[in-house]
């Protein structure tokens, strides 16, 4: 299975699992009246909407560059990741509101939770395996939207496990006030995940630079070549969806021929792409003596390539 098909399969699997779990949690929440189960149902609805966004972004981002999108469609994944994070945050705020209202106004607490225990156990098992597959595929493809969806489901694993433990404790102790308290704890966990996802995606949408560790990797590749100098502060590198966009300026000795310059640039590109698969790399070359006020008088100027 090629990588694009695997990404689409992972996104489709997430949609299918979320449909099943949302349906089960809504039924369990209605039958038991448990707020913690209903909060989990709301969480699953946001998971479902997020998985739809993920599927759309994965399909769209895999399309090649065209006249309207000359730099490709990678930003669709970043946009989907940001919207998923916002959905998670809204879901958490709604859950906290409902739980706080139940505690403050002393609304009746329900204790019928056998069906809820069974559904939460199913949710924990299903989401554990689906999120694991999503993370594996996201790592292979460097997909921010699949990672966000996996993070979405991983929080569902923890929150469902928390609700499951709470329901068991309610059944043992009879303290039904644990129900809205657990719902609030679940909501805090959901909020943190949503904030993290939306922040990371927004940074990519705003073209934040790659981490310093990545910049140092690129520098180490360039400096491994003799007779080539990286122009100071010329590296510009950002993440666009699943791939990187890398731009820098190389300086060559004045007597370097166009052919030699081109060969070295190709070798450097190839080595960088062995680390950052699918990266878009743009290299500008100029002579070491290059200055704005002397370029027209430099005898070597016309011998050096400009790529």
Backbone as CSV, one residue per row, in Angstrom:
resi,resn,N_x,N_y,N_z,CA_x,CA_y,CA_z,C_x,C_y,C_z
1,UNK,0.854,-1.198,0.000,0.000,0.000,0.000,0.889,1.248,0.000
2,UNK,0.726,2.131,-1.022,1.547,3.337,-1.045,1.095,4.304,0.050
3,UNK,1.941,5.323,0.283,1.729,6.202,1.430,0.431,6.998,1.349
4,UNK,0.090,7.507,0.163,-1.155,8.278,0.032,-2.381,7.408,0.309
5,UNK,-2.354,6.170,-0.199,-3.485,5.258,0.056,-3.559,4.904,1.538
6,UNK,-2.401,4.725,2.171,-2.385,4.401,3.593,-2.932,5.559,4.419
7,UNK,-2.615,6.788,4.012,-3.141,7.959,4.705,-4.659,8.031,4.581
8,UNK,-5.154,7.789,3.378,-6.613,7.819,3.178,-7.296,6.699,3.962
9,UNK,-6.657,5.526,3.989,-7.224,4.400,4.748,-7.282,4.732,6.240
10,UNK,-6.200,5.335,6.757,-6.159,5.700,8.178,-7.249,6.709,8.511
11,UNK,-7.419,7.715,7.638,-8.462,8.720,7.859,-9.855,8.095,7.782
12,UNK,-10.051,7.176,6.835,-11.340,6.485,6.709,-11.628,5.598,7.909
13,UNK,-10.590,4.930,8.429,-10.750,4.083,9.618,-11.166,4.917,10.818
14,UNK,-10.591,6.111,10.934,-10.942,7.013,12.029,-12.410,7.426,11.948
15,UNK,-12.874,7.725,10.736,-14.285,8.096,10.552,-15.200,6.952,10.976
16,UNK,-14.893,5.742,10.523,-15.726,4.568,10.827,-15.798,4.303,12.323
17,UNK,-14.651,4.328,12.991,-14.640,4.052,14.435,-15.386,5.130,15.211
18,UNK,-15.251,6.384,14.775,-15.945,7.472,15.467,-17.462,7.402,15.296
19,UNK,-17.912,6.958,14.130,-19.349,6.792,13.916,-19.910,5.759,14.895
20,UNK,-19.228,4.614,14.987,-19.679,3.527,15.872,-19.694,3.985,17.327
21,UNK,-18.595,4.613,17.776,-18.487,4.999,19.184,-19.433,6.142,19.542
22,UNK,-19.619,7.073,18.639,-20.563,8.170,18.898,-21.973,7.614,19.089
23,UNK,-22.369,6.693,18.219,-23.692,6.068,18.310,-23.854,5.330,19.646
24,UNK,-22.850,4.552,20.025,-22.923,3.773,21.275,-22.969,4.685,22.501
25,UNK,-22.157,5.747,22.503,-22.099,6.640,23.667,-23.389,7.444,23.827
26,UNK,-23.963,7.871,22.717,-25.228,8.617,22.796,-26.318,7.736,23.399
27,UNK,-26.404,6.493,22.935,-27.403,5.561,23.477,-27.159,5.331,24.960
28,UNK,-25.880,5.059,25.328,-25.550,4.797,26.731,-25.828,6.027,27.597
29,UNK,-25.528,7.211,27.070,-25.765,8.438,27.829,-27.243,8.694,28.068
30,UNK,-28.058,8.459,27.035,-29.508,8.672,27.166,-30.113,7.672,28.142
31,UNK,-29.731,6.408,28.020,-30.297,5.362,28.866,-29.884,5.512,30.330
32,UNK,-28.631,5.922,30.560,-28.135,6.019,31.934,-28.338,7.413,32.530
33,UNK,-28.400,8.423,31.662,-28.510,9.791,32.150,-27.207,10.325,32.720
34,UNK,-26.113,9.586,32.529,-24.821,9.971,33.092,-24.207,11.119,32.299
35,UNK,-23.853,12.197,33.000,-23.246,13.351,32.347,-21.853,13.031,31.829
36,UNK,-21.119,12.206,32.562,-19.772,11.861,32.115,-19.823,11.081,30.805
37,UNK,-20.846,10.216,30.637,-20.993,9.471,29.381,-21.445,10.412,28.265
38,UNK,-22.374,11.326,28.598,-22.829,12.298,27.609,-21.669,13.194,27.161
39,UNK,-20.796,13.556,28.128,-19.626,14.367,27.769,-18.719,13.599,26.820
40,UNK,-18.615,12.300,27.031,-17.823,11.464,26.130,-18.483,11.371,24.752
41,UNK,-19.824,11.370,24.735,-20.533,11.358,23.454,-20.257,12.651,22.682
42,UNK,-20.261,13.781,23.399,-19.940,15.073,22.775,-18.509,15.049,22.241
43,UNK,-17.605,14.471,23.047,-16.208,14.335,22.625,-16.114,13.521,21.330
44,UNK,-16.876,12.448,21.252,-16.849,11.599,20.056,-17.447,12.306,18.843
45,UNK,-18.447,13.161,19.078,-19.002,13.942,17.964,-17.928,14.869,17.391
46,UNK,-17.152,15.503,18.299,-16.065,16.372,17.828,-14.988,15.537,17.143
47,UNK,-14.758,14.309,17.658,-13.813,13.391,17.002,-14.271,13.068,15.583
48,UNK,-15.563,12.827,15.450,-16.119,12.473,14.144,-15.960,13.630,13.158
49,UNK,-16.296,14.840,13.607,-16.162,16.013,12.736,-14.691,16.233,12.361
50,UNK,-13.806,15.994,13.338,-12.377,16.155,13.081,-11.880,15.123,12.074
51,UNK,-12.383,13.890,12.179,-11.941,12.848,11.252,-12.415,13.132,9.826
52,UNK,-13.580,13.772,9.696,-14.052,14.187,8.366,-13.102,15.239,7.790
53,UNK,-12.718,16.209,8.633,-11.762,17.227,8.204,-10.434,16.603,7.797
54,UNK,-9.997,15.621,8.589,-8.732,14.949,8.299,-8.781,14.248,6.956
55,UNK,-9.883,13.528,6.698,-10.010,12.795,5.433,-9.977,13.774,4.254
56,UNK,-10.714,14.868,4.389,-10.738,15.872,3.322,-9.345,16.452,3.080
57,UNK,-8.633,16.788,4.166,-7.323,17.425,4.031,-6.291,16.464,3.461
58,UNK,-6.375,15.182,3.862,-5.434,14.184,3.355,-5.615,13.995,1.849
59,UNK,-6.863,13.909,1.412,-7.142,13.750,-0.021,-6.685,14.987,-0.791
60,UNK,-6.990,16.162,-0.252,-6.659,17.413,-0.936,-5.149,17.657,-0.972
61,UNK,-4.469,17.395,0.142,-3.036,17.695,0.217,-2.201,16.779,-0.668
62,UNK,-2.751,15.602,-1.012,-2.012,14.660,-1.854,-2.049,15.052,-3.331
63,UNK,-2.888,16.027,-3.675,-2.968,16.468,-5.065,-1.718,17.256,-5.445
64,UNK,-1.240,17.112,-6.665,-0.032,17.827,-7.086,-0.278,19.327,-7.236
65,UNK,0.805,20.077,-7.295,0.697,21.526,-7.497,0.015,21.826,-8.824
66,UNK,-0.742,22.931,-8.857,-1.412,23.327,-10.094,-1.296,24.841,-10.258
67,UNK,-2.005,25.385,-11.244,-1.907,26.819,-11.526,-2.385,27.671,-10.357
68,UNK,-3.424,27.209,-9.665,-3.963,27.961,-8.529,-3.152,27.750,-7.255
69,UNK,-2.468,26.612,-7.149,-1.667,26.281,-5.965,-0.272,25.848,-6.409
70,UNK,0.544,26.781,-6.879,1.870,26.429,-7.406,2.813,25.824,-6.369
71,UNK,2.524,26.025,-5.080,3.357,25.449,-4.020,2.734,24.188,-3.422
72,UNK,1.729,23.645,-4.101,1.086,22.434,-3.614,-0.091,22.721,-2.699
73,UNK,-0.669,21.650,-2.135,-1.882,21.772,-1.326,-1.644,21.384,0.143
74,UNK,-0.374,21.415,0.578,-0.048,20.977,1.931,-0.724,21.767,3.034
75,UNK,-1.026,23.052,2.778,-1.637,23.888,3.809,-3.024,23.393,4.230
76,UNK,-3.666,22.586,3.374,-4.974,22.042,3.750,-4.866,21.204,5.027
77,UNK,-3.766,20.483,5.172,-3.581,19.679,6.378,-3.398,20.565,7.604
78,UNK,-2.625,21.641,7.456,-2.428,22.562,8.574,-3.749,23.215,8.977
79,UNK,-4.550,23.592,7.980,-5.847,24.205,8.254,-6.753,23.222,8.993
80,UNK,-6.767,21.962,8.542,-7.606,20.950,9.185,-7.167,20.716,10.626
81,UNK,-5.856,20.679,10.856,-5.353,20.490,12.216,-5.785,21.618,13.140
82,UNK,-5.744,22.863,12.626,-6.154,24.009,13.442,-7.649,23.939,13.783
83,UNK,-8.474,23.618,12.783,-9.918,23.512,13.030,-10.246,22.379,13.989
84,UNK,-9.508,21.273,13.893,-9.722,20.160,14.825,-9.443,20.609,16.251
85,UNK,-8.358,21.353,16.443,-8.035,21.841,17.780,-9.123,22.737,18.336
86,UNK,-9.671,23.621,17.490,-10.755,24.515,17.927,-11.994,23.713,18.304
87,UNK,-12.314,22.676,17.519,-13.465,21.823,17.835,-13.301,21.161,19.197
88,UNK,-12.100,20.684,19.481,-11.840,20.030,20.764,-12.045,21.028,21.909
89,UNK,-11.540,22.251,21.733,-11.673,23.270,22.779,-13.142,23.603,23.040
90,UNK,-13.934,23.783,21.987,-15.360,24.076,22.154,-16.074,22.933,22.884
91,UNK,-15.721,21.695,22.537,-16.346,20.536,23.194,-16.029,20.534,24.684
92,UNK,-14.783,20.842,25.039,-14.386,20.828,26.454,-15.114,21.910,27.248
93,UNK,-15.252,23.109,26.653,-15.936,24.211,27.340,-17.410,23.861,27.578
94,UNK,-18.048,23.245,26.590,-19.452,22.853,26.736,-19.621,21.815,27.860
95,UNK,-18.707,20.859,27.922,-18.778,19.816,28.961,-18.630,20.437,30.350
96,UNK,-17.679,21.353,30.503,-17.465,22.008,31.798,-18.711,22.789,32.213
97,UNK,-19.326,23.478,31.248,-20.549,24.244,31.529,-21.663,23.330,32.048
98,UNK,-21.885,22.216,31.370,-22.963,21.293,31.773,-22.684,20.675,33.136
99,UNK,-21.427,20.296,33.376,-21.078,19.658,34.646,-21.180,20.650,35.812
100,UNK,-20.674,21.873,35.593,-20.730,22.887,36.649,-22.185,23.229,36.985
101,UNK,-23.013,23.323,35.972,-24.436,23.611,36.171,-25.096,22.519,37.016
102,UNK,-24.689,21.284,36.763,-25.272,20.158,37.495,-24.860,20.173,38.960
103,UNK,-23.598,20.553,39.215,-23.107,20.597,40.592,-23.695,21.793,41.345
104,UNK,-23.669,22.976,40.727,-24.105,24.208,41.387,-25.600,24.192,41.705
105,UNK,-26.417,23.752,40.740,-27.865,23.787,40.933,-28.428,22.487,41.500
106,UNK,-27.551,21.555,41.810,-27.981,20.323,42.473,-28.961,19.497,41.673
107,UNK,-28.761,19.407,40.375,-29.629,18.576,39.549,-29.424,17.109,39.920
108,UNK,-30.431,16.267,39.730,-30.322,14.867,40.153,-29.192,14.136,39.432
109,UNK,-28.519,13.248,40.189,-27.445,12.442,39.634,-27.953,11.029,39.401
110,UNK,-27.617,10.472,38.270,-28.092,9.138,37.906,-27.076,8.084,38.337
111,UNK,-27.538,6.897,38.593,-26.653,5.831,39.064,-26.715,4.572,38.203
112,UNK,-27.578,4.535,37.196,-27.683,3.368,36.314,-26.569,3.444,35.275
113,UNK,-25.521,2.642,35.482,-24.349,2.825,34.631,-23.747,1.534,34.069
114,UNK,-24.445,0.418,34.154,-23.900,-0.847,33.631,-23.611,-0.752,32.132
115,UNK,-24.574,-0.194,31.389,-24.369,-0.062,29.945,-23.229,0.920,29.650
116,UNK,-23.120,1.943,30.501,-22.037,2.908,30.333,-20.667,2.271,30.534
117,UNK,-20.547,1.406,31.517,-19.283,0.706,31.773,-18.879,-0.123,30.555
118,UNK,-19.839,-0.816,29.977,-19.557,-1.665,28.812,-19.123,-0.824,27.611
119,UNK,-19.840,0.283,27.367,-19.527,1.142,26.218,-18.169,1.807,26.386
120,UNK,-17.852,2.273,27.594,-16.560,2.920,27.829,-15.408,1.939,27.637
121,UNK,-15.610,0.689,28.015,-14.577,-0.337,27.822,-14.322,-0.557,26.327
122,UNK,-15.416,-0.625,25.567,-15.295,-0.779,24.101,-14.564,0.431,23.510
123,UNK,-14.908,1.631,23.993,-14.295,2.864,23.482,-12.790,2.895,23.736
124,UNK,-12.392,2.481,24.939,-10.965,2.467,25.281,-10.191,1.546,24.344
125,UNK,-10.711,0.360,24.125,-10.023,-0.633,23.291,-9.959,-0.166,21.830
126,UNK,-11.102,0.267,21.285,-11.133,0.681,19.885,-10.225,1.881,19.618
127,UNK,-10.342,2.902,20.463,-9.562,4.117,20.224,-8.066,3.904,20.435
128,UNK,-7.710,2.979,21.312,-6.285,2.689,21.525,-5.646,2.182,20.237
129,UNK,-6.281,1.211,19.593,-5.698,0.609,18.388,-5.790,1.553,17.174
130,UNK,-6.902,2.285,17.060,-7.038,3.206,15.919,-6.048,4.363,16.049
131,UNK,-5.908,4.937,17.238,-4.975,6.054,17.435,-3.538,5.607,17.209
132,UNK,-3.213,4.384,17.610,-1.868,3.855,17.389,-1.560,3.777,15.890
133,UNK,-2.544,3.322,15.113,-2.357,3.239,13.660,-2.231,4.631,13.046
134,UNK,-3.021,5.582,13.541,-2.950,6.951,13.029,-1.588,7.581,13.305
135,UNK,-1.057,7.375,14.509,0.251,7.935,14.849,1.351,7.330,13.985
136,UNK,1.264,6.013,13.753,2.264,5.343,12.916,2.249,5.907,11.499
137,UNK,1.051,6.060,10.940,0.916,6.587,9.580,1.322,8.051,9.513
138,UNK,0.970,8.829,10.549,1.341,10.255,10.585,2.853,10.418,10.620
139,UNK,3.536,9.548,11.366,4.991,9.616,11.458,5.637,9.280,10.116
140,UNK,5.092,8.271,9.428,5.641,7.853,8.134,5.457,8.934,7.068
141,UNK,4.312,9.633,7.129,3.969,10.601,6.077,4.176,12.053,6.493
142,UNK,4.559,12.275,7.764,4.723,13.631,8.300,3.439,14.442,8.134
143,UNK,2.296,13.791,8.398,0.986,14.418,8.225,0.511,15.042,9.532
144,UNK,0.379,16.379,9.544,-0.065,17.068,10.753,-1.528,16.777,11.058
145,UNK,-2.354,16.603,10.024,-3.780,16.355,10.263,-4.008,14.950,10.823
146,UNK,-3.260,13.955,10.333,-3.380,12.602,10.888,-2.861,12.568,12.321
147,UNK,-1.791,13.326,12.570,-1.272,13.401,13.941,-2.317,14.028,14.869
148,UNK,-2.949,15.111,14.398,-3.978,15.773,15.206,-5.143,14.824,15.476
149,UNK,-5.532,14.055,14.461,-6.626,13.103,14.627,-6.231,12.005,15.604
150,UNK,-4.972,11.555,15.516,-4.495,10.554,16.458,-4.468,11.083,17.880
151,UNK,-4.045,12.339,18.022,-4.035,12.981,19.342,-5.452,13.111,19.872
152,UNK,-6.361,13.425,18.969,-7.778,13.506,19.298,-8.251,12.187,19.923
153,UNK,-7.942,11.082,19.247,-8.394,9.767,19.718,-7.641,9.318,20.962
154,UNK,-6.384,9.744,21.097,-5.637,9.362,22.295,-6.229,10.011,23.540
155,UNK,-6.669,11.286,23.405,-7.338,11.914,24.546,-8.641,11.187,24.854
156,UNK,-9.280,10.650,23.806,-10.507,9.880,24.001,-10.225,8.597,24.783
157,UNK,-9.059,7.985,24.547,-8.672,6.795,25.303,-8.573,7.133,26.785
158,UNK,-7.847,8.217,27.097,-7.665,8.605,28.499,-8.975,9.036,29.142
159,UNK,-9.747,9.830,28.407,-11.003,10.314,28.985,-11.999,9.177,29.173
160,UNK,-12.064,8.257,28.205,-12.970,7.113,28.337,-12.548,6.214,29.480
161,UNK,-11.231,6.062,29.653,-10.723,5.256,30.770,-11.071,5.915,32.095
162,UNK,-10.942,7.259,32.138,-11.311,7.974,33.355,-12.784,7.820,33.685
163,UNK,-13.640,7.934,32.669,-15.085,7.759,32.868,-15.388,6.331,33.310
164,UNK,-14.714,5.369,32.694,-14.907,3.960,33.046,-14.589,3.719,34.522
165,UNK,-13.440,4.226,34.972,-13.052,4.061,36.381,-14.057,4.750,37.294
166,UNK,-14.485,5.957,36.868,-15.461,6.690,37.669,-16.788,5.955,37.793
167,UNK,-17.261,5.390,36.696,-18.522,4.650,36.722,-18.433,3.427,37.633
168,UNK,-17.278,2.776,37.602,-17.077,1.618,38.495,-17.095,2.072,39.952
169,UNK,-16.441,3.206,40.240,-16.422,3.724,41.609,-17.822,4.134,42.066
170,UNK,-18.585,4.750,41.159,-19.965,5.129,41.488,-20.779,3.890,41.821
171,UNK,-20.580,2.851,41.054,-21.322,1.593,41.279,-20.959,0.971,42.629
172,UNK,-19.666,1.097,42.995,-19.204,0.493,44.254,-19.599,1.340,45.464
173,UNK,-19.371,2.683,45.361,-19.580,3.561,46.520,-20.974,4.183,46.585
174,UNK,-21.620,4.340,45.441,-22.929,4.996,45.411,-22.844,6.513,45.409
175,UNK,-21.637,7.081,45.348,-21.452,8.540,45.336,-21.609,9.063,43.909
176,UNK,-22.835,9.402,43.550,-23.109,9.798,42.162,-22.584,11.181,41.791
177,UNK,-22.177,11.984,42.782,-21.618,13.292,42.467,-20.296,13.160,41.708
178,UNK,-19.711,11.972,41.784,-18.486,11.716,41.024,-18.716,11.879,39.518
179,UNK,-19.945,11.709,39.086,-20.258,11.765,37.652,-19.896,13.124,37.031
180,UNK,-20.444,14.256,37.543,-20.060,15.546,36.949,-18.610,15.939,37.240
181,UNK,-18.081,15.497,38.370,-16.678,15.795,38.691,-15.761,15.146,37.662
182,UNK,-16.044,13.894,37.332,-15.260,13.180,36.318,-15.404,13.864,34.963
183,UNK,-16.622,14.339,34.666,-16.861,15.025,33.392,-15.973,16.266,33.263
184,UNK,-15.790,17.013,34.372,-14.941,18.205,34.354,-13.476,17.822,34.137
185,UNK,-13.034,16.766,34.813,-11.655,16.296,34.635,-11.405,15.869,33.189
186,UNK,-12.383,15.198,32.612,-12.289,14.790,31.203,-12.177,16.032,30.311
187,UNK,-12.995,17.041,30.613,-13.008,18.260,29.796,-11.668,18.993,29.848
188,UNK,-11.022,19.017,31.013,-9.711,19.663,31.148,-8.682,18.950,30.283
189,UNK,-8.727,17.627,30.292,-7.824,16.829,29.466,-8.062,17.118,27.978
190,UNK,-9.338,17.191,27.603,-9.698,17.470,26.211,-9.226,18.866,25.805
191,UNK,-9.390,19.849,26.696,-8.985,21.221,26.389,-7.484,21.307,26.124
192,UNK,-6.691,20.675,26.969,-5.234,20.711,26.802,-4.805,20.139,25.457
193,UNK,-5.451,19.050,25.056,-5.132,18.444,23.760,-5.508,19.389,22.624
194,UNK,-6.686,20.018,22.725,-7.141,20.942,21.688,-6.234,22.151,21.564
195,UNK,-5.798,22.685,22.697,-4.900,23.846,22.679,-3.569,23.505,22.013
196,UNK,-3.031,22.344,22.359,-1.748,21.914,21.798,-1.833,21.745,20.279
197,UNK,-2.902,21.093,19.822,-3.078,20.847,18.382,-3.258,22.152,17.610
198,UNK,-4.132,23.028,18.105,-4.414,24.278,17.394,-3.180,25.184,17.369
199,UNK,-2.405,25.202,18.446,-1.200,26.029,18.496,-0.170,25.556,17.474
200,UNK,0.054,24.240,17.426,1.036,23.684,16.489,0.616,23.943,15.039
201,UNK,-0.667,23.756,14.753,-1.157,23.964,13.386,-1.105,25.430,12.991
202,UNK,-1.437,26.327,13.941,-1.402,27.756,13.654,0.019,28.220,13.361
203,UNK,0.986,27.677,14.076,2.385,28.028,13.833,2.779,27.677,12.397
204,UNK,2.302,26.541,11.904,2.600,26.152,10.529,1.885,27.054,9.530
205,UNK,0.647,27.414,9.823,-0.096,28.306,8.929,0.562,29.675,8.834
206,UNK,1.197,30.110,9.917,1.858,31.410,9.954,3.320,31.319,9.526
207,UNK,3.705,30.165,8.967,5.051,29.970,8.406,6.166,30.167,9.427
208,UNK,5.963,29.620,10.626,7.050,29.622,11.597,8.200,28.778,11.056
209,UNK,9.404,29.167,11.430,10.588,28.444,10.975,10.611,27.024,11.550
210,UNK,11.290,26.128,10.841,11.520,24.792,11.388,12.321,24.914,12.684
211,UNK,12.250,23.926,13.569,13.016,23.979,14.828,14.516,24.141,14.568
212,UNK,15.222,24.691,15.565,16.671,24.901,15.437,17.418,23.605,15.125
213,UNK,16.929,22.504,15.663,17.588,21.214,15.418,17.561,20.863,13.930
214,UNK,16.451,21.191,13.239,16.362,20.929,11.802,17.278,21.868,11.008
215,UNK,17.338,23.127,11.432,18.226,24.088,10.761,19.679,23.625,10.879
216,UNK,20.046,23.116,12.046,21.416,22.643,12.257,21.723,21.419,11.385
217,UNK,20.730,20.558,11.172,20.923,19.401,10.290,21.234,19.857,8.864
218,UNK,20.474,20.836,8.410,20.673,21.358,7.052,22.055,22.000,6.941
219,UNK,22.437,22.771,7.956,23.752,23.416,7.949,24.874,22.395,7.912
220,UNK,24.725,21.319,8.695,25.781,20.302,8.751,25.972,19.614,7.405
221,UNK,24.873,19.436,6.656,24.971,18.837,5.320,25.737,19.763,4.387
222,UNK,25.410,21.052,4.418,26.044,22.028,3.521,27.525,22.183,3.837
223,UNK,27.846,22.294,5.124,29.241,22.538,5.520,30.132,21.317,5.331
224,UNK,29.547,20.168,5.036,30.354,18.970,4.780,31.012,19.019,3.403
225,UNK,30.635,19.993,2.575,31.206,20.134,1.241,32.300,21.198,1.239
226,UNK,33.415,20.868,0.636,34.533,21.801,0.554,34.274,22.854,-0.528
227,UNK,34.925,23.983,-0.364,34.834,25.073,-1.340,33.412,25.621,-1.516
228,UNK,32.573,25.375,-0.523,31.218,25.919,-0.547,30.970,26.623,0.782
229,UNK,30.419,27.803,0.719,30.145,28.570,1.931,28.664,28.934,1.983
230,UNK,28.061,28.665,3.122,26.665,29.051,3.321,26.621,30.510,3.732
231,UNK,25.894,31.312,2.977,25.796,32.735,3.311,25.136,32.905,4.671
232,UNK,25.687,33.768,5.478,25.219,33.967,6.849,23.733,34.320,6.903
233,UNK,23.025,33.599,7.777,21.587,33.846,8.017,20.727,33.739,6.761
234,UNK,21.165,32.928,5.793,20.395,32.835,4.543,19.391,31.687,4.526
235,UNK,19.469,30.771,5.500,18.548,29.629,5.501,17.149,30.063,5.927
236,UNK,16.177,29.747,5.094,14.766,29.929,5.425,14.087,28.574,5.258
237,UNK,13.486,28.068,6.312,12.876,26.734,6.250,11.561,26.734,7.015
238,UNK,10.535,26.198,6.395,9.214,26.150,7.015,8.546,24.823,6.673
239,UNK,7.485,24.525,7.403,6.709,23.315,7.159,5.447,23.683,6.399
240,UNK,5.183,22.972,5.300,3.939,23.160,4.550,3.240,21.811,4.479
241,UNK,2.250,21.616,5.335,1.574,20.317,5.379,2.564,19.228,5.725
242,UNK,2.633,18.172,4.922,3.527,17.055,5.232,4.970,17.243,4.773
243,UNK,5.268,18.325,4.080,6.624,18.492,3.538,7.238,19.826,3.968
244,UNK,8.559,19.933,3.752,9.296,21.129,4.137,9.624,21.996,2.917
245,UNK,9.730,23.287,3.160,10.135,24.240,2.125,11.435,24.875,2.615
246,UNK,12.546,24.612,1.917,13.875,25.024,2.369,14.524,25.912,1.318
247,UNK,15.054,27.044,1.750,15.634,28.031,0.836,16.926,28.570,1.465
248,UNK,18.024,28.613,0.695,19.267,29.178,1.217,20.174,29.638,0.082
249,UNK,21.228,30.376,0.452,22.178,30.924,-0.517,23.549,30.293,-0.300
250,UNK,24.152,29.794,-1.382,25.495,29.228,-1.331,26.466,30.167,-2.033
251,UNK,27.659,30.273,-1.486,28.703,31.101,-2.087,29.854,30.209,-2.543
252,UNK,30.306,30.423,-3.772,31.364,29.617,-4.379,32.580,30.489,-4.695
253,UNK,33.772,29.866,-4.784,34.958,30.613,-5.237,34.701,31.220,-6.610
254,UNK,35.370,32.313,-6.894,35.099,33.071,-8.116,35.337,32.269,-9.396
255,UNK,36.249,31.293,-9.333,36.588,30.552,-10.548,35.772,29.268,-10.726
256,UNK,34.709,29.097,-9.924,33.861,27.909,-10.054,33.017,28.019,-11.319
257,UNK,33.038,26.969,-12.126,32.259,27.002,-13.360,30.788,26.723,-13.078
258,UNK,29.957,27.082,-14.046,28.524,26.830,-13.919,28.256,25.343,-13.726
259,UNK,28.956,24.515,-14.473,28.759,23.068,-14.398,29.103,22.531,-13.011
260,UNK,30.247,22.952,-12.462,30.657,22.496,-11.127,29.660,22.958,-10.071
261,UNK,29.258,24.190,-10.189,28.281,24.755,-9.254,26.992,23.943,-9.260
262,UNK,26.512,23.638,-10.449,25.266,22.897,-10.593,25.378,21.496,-9.990
263,UNK,26.495,20.831,-10.216,26.698,19.475,-9.681,26.691,19.478,-8.155
264,UNK,27.355,20.445,-7.566,27.413,20.526,-6.101,26.028,20.809,-5.529
265,UNK,25.296,21.712,-6.166,23.934,22.025,-5.713,23.044,20.782,-5.758
266,UNK,23.165,19.998,-6.831,22.364,18.781,-6.956,22.698,17.778,-5.860
267,UNK,24.000,17.634,-5.547,24.410,16.707,-4.490,23.851,17.130,-3.131
268,UNK,23.916,18.433,-2.867,23.394,18.948,-1.598,21.881,18.743,-1.513
269,UNK,21.172,19.024,-2.605,19.717,18.802,-2.641,19.388,17.343,-2.356
270,UNK,20.109,16.444,-3.020,19.850,15.016,-2.868,20.058,14.578,-1.423
271,UNK,21.113,15.078,-0.789,21.406,14.695,0.588,20.367,15.254,1.555
272,UNK,19.919,16.486,1.311,18.892,17.069,2.182,17.581,16.297,2.040
273,UNK,17.251,15.912,0.800,16.006,15.161,0.573,16.070,13.750,1.150
274,UNK,17.247,13.223,1.397,17.353,11.910,2.048,16.923,12.005,3.515
275,UNK,17.003,13.230,4.061,16.565,13.471,5.442,15.131,13.983,5.467
276,UNK,14.828,14.921,4.549,13.493,15.519,4.466,12.866,15.113,3.130
277,UNK,12.255,13.947,3.148,11.693,13.370,1.920,10.551,14.260,1.401
278,UNK,10.607,14.583,0.117,9.552,15.388,-0.491,9.706,16.876,-0.278
279,UNK,10.821,17.288,0.319,11.023,18.720,0.578,11.196,19.498,-0.723
280,UNK,10.724,20.752,-0.702,10.964,21.671,-1.805,12.198,22.492,-1.453
281,UNK,13.239,22.415,-2.291,14.513,23.059,-1.978,14.855,24.077,-3.056
282,UNK,15.150,25.280,-2.626,15.534,26.349,-3.551,16.907,26.881,-3.146
283,UNK,17.880,26.810,-4.075,19.247,27.253,-3.785,19.626,28.386,-4.734
284,UNK,20.076,29.485,-4.165,20.622,30.581,-4.978,22.137,30.561,-4.802
285,UNK,22.873,30.643,-5.897,24.331,30.592,-5.843,24.930,31.910,-6.285
286,UNK,26.002,32.293,-5.618,26.684,33.525,-5.981,28.168,33.409,-5.640
287,UNK,29.038,34.199,-6.271,30.465,34.145,-5.950,30.739,34.693,-4.554
288,UNK,31.774,34.221,-3.925,32.102,34.669,-2.570,32.328,36.180,-2.524
289,UNK,32.853,36.734,-3.647,33.155,38.165,-3.680,31.937,39.014,-3.999
290,UNK,30.754,38.372,-4.119,29.566,39.062,-4.611,29.166,40.226,-3.705
291,UNK,29.112,41.414,-4.298,28.636,42.598,-3.594,27.815,43.442,-4.561
292,UNK,26.853,44.123,-4.053,25.974,44.909,-4.931,26.742,45.980,-5.709
293,UNK,27.761,46.556,-5.082,28.458,47.656,-5.721,29.623,47.221,-6.611
294,UNK,29.844,45.893,-6.725,30.960,45.458,-7.558,30.591,44.351,-8.532
295,UNK,29.349,43.861,-8.488,28.993,42.711,-9.308,29.162,42.996,-10.802
296,UNK,28.935,44.213,-11.220,29.042,44.522,-12.644,30.488,44.663,-13.129
297,UNK,31.418,44.734,-12.155,32.820,44.905,-12.501,33.650,43.654,-12.244
298,UNK,33.018,42.633,-11.634,33.740,41.410,-11.282,33.899,40.517,-12.513
299,UNK,35.142,40.172,-12.935,35.346,39.344,-14.133,34.812,37.943,-13.963
300,UNK,34.661,37.478,-12.700,34.171,36.114,-12.467,32.658,36.040,-12.390
301,UNK,32.017,37.202,-12.359,30.575,37.235,-12.102,29.778,36.402,-13.112
302,UNK,30.124,36.488,-14.381,29.371,35.780,-15.425,29.690,34.296,-15.499
303,UNK,30.702,33.853,-14.749,31.062,32.440,-14.783,30.291,31.624,-13.740
304,UNK,29.732,32.305,-12.779,29.115,31.598,-11.647,27.636,31.399,-11.899
305,UNK,27.171,30.218,-11.528,25.752,29.919,-11.788,24.858,30.635,-10.820
306,UNK,23.669,30.857,-11.247,22.636,31.382,-10.359,21.434,30.501,-10.517
307,UNK,21.182,29.697,-9.513,20.152,28.660,-9.626,18.929,29.034,-8.853
